[in-house]
Amino acid sequence: MVVVKIEDVVRVVNVILSQLQLLVTTHYSWLQAPKLITTFTTCYNSLQLVTTFTTNGKNSMRKILRICTGVTIILFFSSWGFYAHYHINRFAVFTLPKAMSGFYKANIDYITAHAISADKRRYVDSAEAPRHFLNADHYGKNPFAKIPQNWYDAAHKYTADTLNKYGTLPWTIASSYYYLVKAFKAHDTIAILNASANLGHYVADAHVPLHLTQNHNGQATGQTGIHALWESRTPELFGDHYNYYAGKARYIEDPVKEAFRICSGSFKKVDSVLRLERLLDKTFPADKKYEMVKHGNKMVKDYSKEYCRAYQKILHGMIEKQMRASILSVGSFWYSAWVDAGQPDLGKLIKQPLTSEQLKEIAKEENLYKAGKAVALAKSYESTSSQTDQKEKGN
């Protein structure tokens, strides 16, 4: 058996790190897809150089390859974009009744930071990806009249393999809901927070029309890149000027039925999302559709600010409305799970009360939110939360 040389490992890791840096700085735009594919291939080929040395080395390199694959998946298929997920989970806290809001405000940074944990899990859980979408159009015209809402009935009709292949989003929302109910009943603080963050992520995904179609990135209609245009580029450019106020959380009688209602509503918007972009593309000056944008340390080609502004206008505020609807839905699912769990006293679960200064800052943020004014997040949640090392117990 040949032992893996340390210099070979270092060389490969350095190649991987440099290539992943390129991935991170270019993931923003689907226009970079060919470059990303080439980059990942370079990572893979570099790993293959070392995996030929020894079985032990191969196992270790497979772990690194798995991480690389995960990063690529996250960058290619992240839902809503991190910006939107952070805002949706955070502002959903302000929809909750007093009996819940104290606990959630005390943990609002955790709820915000973990809004993207479901996306990160894709590279350690092969079953995660289908939870973020439902290719409804696979089931023909008027699919929501055909797809049984009960999982077992749907699996009997189409097979579980088919359901997993074409997405399980509404059922994932339902199962995540019951995870949260269970966590509330157990008075398990970390489980409540993780289940809340995960549920918030999936509910928000259901409000993205392109998560309800096989043509999720316009690849079937010559519109490759529209996924990031709709859910990332546009809200990140103009989201700080949206009115996010969504009112108070309401009780959801049937979480499964509600999940399907949301998905059905988003599916009905798919045609507009695609058709209006095609119309815009035909009339917008071709030389002004794209621009060089700095992402990280790289300048990359992306949709121009003016093109995004025009797209947002022709959509009549659809993205803003979907984000606002997401906020209300997330808060409502949290509230309903708490009610179904018997309305436990969450005040007893606050491990570290907020300081008077923190309370003032959150109150200020909430007042701005309720006034429909732009609320820029006070910190970057791209970095790891101080509590991310705690094991997730939710979904």
N, C-alpha and C positions, 0 to 999 in steps of 0.2 A: 504493500500500500504506500502510495506516495503522499507525503504530508504537504498540505497547502502552505505555500510560502507566504509569509506576512507581507512581503512587498507586493505580491500579486493581489492580495486582498485589498491592500491600501490603494493600489492602482485602480482597481475596479470600483471601489467605493468613491474615489475621487471623480471618476468618470460619471458615476451615477449622480453624485451631488451636483456636478456641473450641469448635467443634462436636466435634472429635476428643477434646477434653478431656472432654466429656460422654460420648462413647463409652467412653473409658477408665474413667471412674468408674462406668459403669453396665453394663459388659460382663459383670459377674459373674453377673447374673441374666437368664434368658430371659424373665422377667416384663416386662423392659424392651423387648422386641422391637418393639412399635409405635413407641416413642419413638426407638429406634435407626434404624428405617427412615426416619422423618421427618427425623432428624438427617442421615443420609447423603444424603437427597434435597436437603436444604438445601445441603450441601457441593457436590453435583453442579450444582445450579442456579446457585450462585455461580460455579463454574468456567465455566459456559456463557456468563456475562456477558463474560468476558475472551476466550474462545476465538473469539468472533465478530470480533475486531479484525483479526487477521492470521494467516497460515498459520504463521509462526514462533511466534507467541504460542500458537496452538492446539496445536502440538506440545509446547511447554513445559507448557502446562496439562494436556495429556493425561498427561504424566509424573506430575504432581501427583495427577491423578485416579486414576491407577493405584496410587499409594501409598495414597490414601484407601480405594480398593477393597480393597487388601491388608489394611489395618488392620481393616476391617470383617469380612473373611473370617476373619482370625485370631481376632477377638473372638467371632464367631458359632460357629466350628467348631473351636476349639482343643481338642485331645484331652487327656483326663485332667485338664486344668488344669495350669498351670505348676508348682504346688506338687508334684503327684505326679510329674511328669516329672523335676524336679530331684532328688527323693529316690530315685527308681528308678535313674537313671543313677549317682548318687553311691554308693549302697549296693551296687550291682552290682560295684563295684571291690573290695569286701571279700569277694567270692565267689571271687576269682581265686587261682591258685597263686602261690607265691613268685616263680617265674621271670617272672611277668607283673605282679604287684602293685606292685613297685617303680616301674615305668614309669607305671602308671596312677595310683598315689598321688601321684607327682611332678606329674601333670597333672590331679589330681582336680577342681580348680576349673574348669578348661577343660571337662572332660567334663560337669560339672554345669551350667555356664552355657550350653553348647551343646545341652543336652537339648531345647531348644525351637526350635532352628534350623530344623528341618524345617517347623514351623508358620510361621515367619517367611518361608520361601521361597515360600509360596503366592502372595504378591503379585508375585513376579518370575518365577514359572514357572507357566504355565497348566496344565501337566501334573501339578503337585504334589498338588492336592486329592484325586484318586482313590487316591493311594498310602496314604491314612490310613484307608480303610474298605473293607468288602466287604459289599454288600447281598445277603447270601446268600439271603434269602427271595425274592428276585426269581426265583431258579431253581427255585422250587417246594418241595414237601415233601422232606425229606431231601436238601438241596442238595449236601452234601459227598460224597454217593454219586454225584452226577451231574457235578459240576464236575471236569474233568481237572486234575490237578496240574501237568502239563507245560503251559507257557504256549502253545506252538504248537498243541498238541492242543486246548486250550481256545479259542484264537482261531479255529481251524478249525471248531469246533463252534458257537460263539456269535458270532464275528467280534470283532476287536480293539476296534472301536468300542463294542460292547456291554460288553466287559470293562472298558474305561476308564470307561464311563458308570456302571456299578454297582460300581466299586471294584476295586483291584488289590493290596490289602494283603498277602496271602500271597506273591505274586510279588515285591512290593517288598522284603519281608524277605529273600527269597532273593537278589535282585540286590544288595541292600545288603551281604549277607554276603560275596558274592564280591568286592565292592569292597574290603572289609576284608582279605580274603585277599590280594588284589593289593597293597594298601598295605603289609601286613606283608612280603611278598616284596620289595618295592621299598625297604624300610627307610626309608620316608618318614614322618617323625614327624607332621607336620601332617595328612597324608592319613589316617594311622592314627587320630588323635584325632577328626577330622571324621567319618570312616566309622564309628567306634565310637559317637559321639554320635548320628548319624543312625539307625544300626541299632538302638540302644537305644530311640529314640523310636518307631520302627515296631513293634518287638516289644512295647513297652508298650501301644501302641494296640490291638494284637491281643487284649489281655486285657480290653478294655472291651466288654462285651456290646452296648452300643448302637452300636458301630462295625460291627456285623455284621447290622444290620437296616435296612430302608427306613424303619421307624418310629423313626428315630434320636433323635427328641426327643418322642416320644409324641404327635406331631401327628395321628396317625390314630386315637388312642384317647382324645382329650380330656385328655391329660396333658402338654401343652406346658410345657416347663421341666424335665422329668425328666432330661434330659441333664446339665445343670449341677448338678442336685441330686445325682445319683449320682457324677459324676466330679470335681466341683469343690467345691461347697459342703460336702458331708458330709466328705470327707477333709481339707479345709482346717480344718474345725472340730475334728475328732477325730484327725487323722493323727499328731499328736505323742504320742499314747497308744497307737499301734499297735505290735505286735511285728513288726519287719521281718526278723528273722533267717531266712535262707533256706538256710543250709548252703553247701556248696561247689559251684562250677560243675562241670558234667559234660560229657562229649564228646557232640556231636550227630552221629549217623551220616549223616543225610539232612536238610539244612536246609530243603528244600522241603517234605518230608513233615512235619517238625516245625512249620513255619509253619502248615500246614493243620490240624494237630492242635490247635494253640493256638486258631486261629480257630473250629474246630468246637466246642471246649469252651466258648468264650465265647458262641457262638451258642445253645447249649443253655440258657444262663442268661437269655436275653432274656425268656422268658415270666415267670420269677420276678421279674425287675427291674420289669416293667410291672404284672404282676398284683398283687404285694404292695403296690405304691404305690397302686393303685386301692383295695385293701382298707383301707389306712391312711387314705386320704382320706375314706372313708365313715364311719370311726369317730372320727377326730381332730376336736376342736372347731374349727369353721370359723374362729372369730375368733382362733385361736391358731396357725393354719397359717403365717401370714406375720408379718413384723416389719420395722420400718425399720432398715436396717443402713448404717453409714457405709462407703463405698468411696471412697477418695481424699478429696475435699472435699464429696462429695455424700451425702445420705441417700437411700437407695433401698429399695424394697420387695423383700424376698427371703424365701426359706423361713426360718422361725424355727429357732432352735437346737434347740428341743424337738421340732419336727417332724422335723428331720434325725436327732436322737438316736433317735426312735421308728422312723424308716425304717431306720437302721443296725441296730437291734435286731431288727426283723422280717426283715431280710436275713440274720441269723445271721452277721454278720461277713464277708459276701461281698466288700465293697470292700477290706477289710484283706487278705483271702486273695488277691485278684487282684493287689494291689500286691506282696505277698510273692512270688507266683508270677512276676510280671513281673521282679522283681529277679534271681531265680534264672535265668530264661530269658535275660535280657540278658547276664548273666555267662557263661552257657553258650555263647551264640552267639559272644561275644568269644573265649572260650577255644578253641572249636572252630576258629574262623578262624585263630587263631595256630598251632594244631597242624597244620592243613591247609596252612599256609604254610611248614612245616618247622621250627617252633619257633625263630624267629630270636632272637638275643640282644638283648632290649629294653633292657638296661642301657646299651648303647652309644648308645642314642637319647635318653637323658635329657640335655636341654640345660642345665637348671638344677636341680641337686640340691636337695632340701629342706633347710632349716636344721634344727639339732637341736631347736629349739623347735617348728617345723612338724611334724617327725616325732612329737614327743610329743603334739601336739594331735590328729593323725590317729590315732595309736595309741589315745588316749583315746576318740576317736569310734568307732573300730572295736571296742573292748572293750565299749562301751555297746551297740553294734549287736548284737554276738554274745550279749550277755546278754539281748537282747530288750527292752531299755529304750528309752524315747523318746529320740530324738536330734534336737534342734532344730538346723537348719543354722546354722552360725556367722555367716553373712553373707547378705545379700540378693543374689540373682542376677537380680533384675529389671533392675538396671543393666547396662550393657554391660561384658563381661569385658575385661580389659586386653589380651586377645589377639584380640578379635573383628574387629579390622581385618585379620587375616590371611585371605587368600583361602581359601575352602573348596575342598578338592580331592576330598572324598568325594562321596557321592551328592548 
